[in-house]
Amino acid sequence: MPVRPIRLFGDPVLRATSAPIDEIDDGVRALVRDLVDTVELPGRAGVAAPQIGVGLRAFSYNIDGDIGYILNPVLTEVSGEPEPVGEGCLSVPGLWHDAIRYPRAKVVGTDLDGNEIVLEGEGLLAQALQHETDHLDGKLYLDRLPAETRRLAMREVRESDWF
């Protein structure tokens, strides 16, 4: 399947809460293939379905060469002291700021066969799990920035050539 174009800040699909996947059908299987193909490109740690224009609860990940996906993920656990972590987003290209994230995270969901998947980890994986589940709830990493940094980031968005 194709690598899908990434929706950019300002697209309403990025601010909507994604619907749960109730039935695994050919459309959901195609969505997973597209998410995986899209996240395989270099420099990508995760792609959520809304980022490719689909308002369903699914995302793919690519952490240290481990590529996969999860359907209906729920962030069930975060731990450690929240800390600022350098973060960017494919839907907000060219920006990089310190977002507040927990150092450890756990997500539970299912695969295409309905089997439970548990993804948990530290560092970049924890950050990606939080970032991608935020997308499914209509949030962007910009929402996690301290107020002054967020004002700067919004100015950068307005001045960007893609906005």
Secondary structure per residue as TSV (DSSP state, phi and psi in degrees):
chain	resnum	aa	ss	phi	psi
A	1	M	-	360.0	166.9
A	2	P	-	-82.4	158.3
A	3	V	-	-74.9	125.7
A	4	R	-	-92.5	146.8
A	5	P	-	-66.7	147.4
A	6	I	-	-89.9	130.5
A	7	R	-	-73.6	142.5
A	8	L	-	-105.8	158.6
A	9	F	T	-43.5	134.3
A	10	G	T	106.0	-23.0
A	11	D	-	-72.8	125.5
A	12	P	G	-58.6	-27.1
A	13	V	G	-62.2	-26.0
A	14	L	G	-75.7	-16.2
A	15	R	G	-107.1	0.2
A	16	A	S	-94.2	146.6
A	17	T	-	-73.7	129.7
A	18	S	-	-76.1	146.2
A	19	A	B	-81.7	146.7
A	20	P	-	-66.3	153.6
A	21	I	-	-89.8	112.9
A	22	D	-	-90.6	-28.6
A	23	E	-	-139.0	134.0
A	24	I	-	-86.6	112.3
A	25	D	-	-131.0	-173.6
A	26	D	H	-61.6	-33.7
A	27	G	H	-64.6	-41.4
A	28	V	H	-68.8	-40.6
A	29	R	H	-61.9	-40.7
A	30	A	H	-65.6	-39.4
A	31	L	H	-59.1	-45.8
A	32	V	H	-62.1	-43.4
A	33	R	H	-59.9	-43.5
A	34	D	H	-65.4	-41.1
A	35	L	H	-62.0	-43.5
A	36	V	H	-67.5	-45.7
A	37	D	H	-60.1	-38.3
A	38	T	H	-72.7	-34.2
A	39	V	H	-81.1	-15.1
A	40	E	T	-70.1	-17.3
A	41	L	S	-62.9	146.2
A	42	P	T	-56.0	142.2
A	43	G	T	85.0	5.8
A	44	R	-	-108.6	126.0
A	45	A	S	-98.5	-23.3
A	46	G	E	-168.3	153.0
A	47	V	E	-140.9	123.5
A	48	A	E	-94.7	150.6
A	49	A	G	-51.8	-42.3
A	50	P	G	-59.8	-27.8
A	51	Q	G	-67.7	-18.8
A	52	I	G	-110.2	18.8
A	53	G	T	87.7	13.9
A	54	V	-	-115.8	121.6
A	55	G	-	-87.6	50.3
A	56	L	B	-120.0	154.9
A	57	R	S	-81.8	90.0
A	58	A	E	-158.6	147.2
A	59	F	E	-149.8	160.6
A	60	S	E	-114.6	161.4
A	61	Y	E	-142.0	156.4
A	62	N	E	-146.5	88.2
A	63	I	E	-115.2	114.0
A	64	D	T	52.8	40.8
A	65	G	T	82.5	-4.5
A	66	D	E	-88.9	108.9
A	67	I	E	-109.5	134.1
A	68	G	E	-164.9	-168.0
A	69	Y	E	-149.2	167.8
A	70	I	E	-151.2	139.5
A	71	L	E	-105.2	144.4
A	72	N	E	49.4	46.5
A	73	P	E	-67.9	142.3
A	74	V	E	-126.3	126.0
A	75	L	E	-74.6	104.5
A	76	T	E	-96.4	-18.3
A	77	E	E	-157.8	135.6
A	78	V	E	-131.9	148.9
A	79	S	E	-150.6	165.8
A	80	G	S	91.1	175.5
A	81	E	-	-83.5	126.7
A	82	P	-	-56.1	140.0
A	83	E	E	-143.7	155.2
A	84	P	E	-71.7	131.4
A	85	V	E	-133.2	132.1
A	86	G	E	-57.2	128.3
A	87	E	E	-147.5	147.6
A	88	G	-	-133.8	-178.0
A	89	C	-	-154.2	136.8
A	90	L	T	-61.6	-27.1
A	91	S	T	-84.2	-3.8
A	92	V	S	-135.0	66.6
A	93	P	T	-63.6	142.9
A	94	G	T	87.6	-8.0
A	95	L	-	-101.5	146.8
A	96	W	-	-149.3	116.9
A	97	H	E	-142.1	164.1
A	98	D	E	-82.9	111.6
A	99	A	E	-97.2	153.4
A	100	I	E	-85.9	118.7
A	101	R	E	-137.3	153.7
A	102	Y	-	-80.5	147.1
A	103	P	S	-74.7	-17.9
A	104	R	E	-132.9	142.8
A	105	A	E	-149.5	156.1
A	106	K	E	-138.7	133.3
A	107	V	E	-125.5	138.7
A	108	V	E	-122.3	134.9
A	109	G	E	-160.1	-152.0
A	110	T	E	-135.2	167.0
A	111	D	-	-102.6	-173.5
A	112	L	T	-67.0	-17.7
A	113	D	T	-95.7	3.4
A	114	G	S	84.5	5.7
A	115	N	-	-78.1	144.0
A	116	E	E	-67.8	137.7
A	117	I	E	-119.5	134.2
A	118	V	E	-120.8	121.9
A	119	L	E	-115.3	124.4
A	120	E	E	-147.3	149.6
A	121	G	E	176.6	-173.2
A	122	E	E	-119.7	172.9
A	123	G	H	62.0	-132.4
A	124	L	H	-60.7	-38.6
A	125	L	H	-62.9	-46.1
A	126	A	H	-60.0	-42.7
A	127	Q	H	-62.8	-45.2
A	128	A	H	-64.5	-40.3
A	129	L	H	-61.5	-42.2
A	130	Q	H	-69.1	-43.0
A	131	H	H	-61.9	-48.2
A	132	E	H	-71.4	-38.6
A	133	T	H	-67.7	-32.1
A	134	D	H	-57.8	-45.5
A	135	H	H	-54.4	-40.9
A	136	L	H	-69.6	-18.7
A	137	D	T	-100.0	10.9
A	138	G	T	78.4	22.2
A	139	K	-	-112.6	149.1
A	140	L	-	-114.7	160.3
A	141	Y	G	-60.4	-24.3
A	142	L	G	-57.6	-31.2
A	143	D	G	-68.8	-17.4
A	144	R	G	-94.7	1.0
A	145	L	S	-83.3	146.6
A	146	P	-	-57.7	151.7
A	147	A	H	-51.1	-48.0
A	148	E	H	-64.8	-41.0
A	149	T	H	-67.3	-37.4
A	150	R	H	-63.9	-41.5
A	151	R	H	-59.2	-43.6
A	152	L	H	-62.3	-45.6
A	153	A	H	-62.0	-41.0
A	154	M	H	-66.2	-34.8
A	155	R	H	-64.2	-43.8
A	156	E	H	-61.2	-39.1
A	157	V	H	-61.2	-50.6
A	158	R	H	-60.4	-32.1
A	159	E	H	-89.3	-4.8
A	160	S	S	-71.5	157.4
A	161	D	S	-80.3	-10.8
A	162	W	-	-95.6	-14.1
A	163	F	-	-84.4	360.0
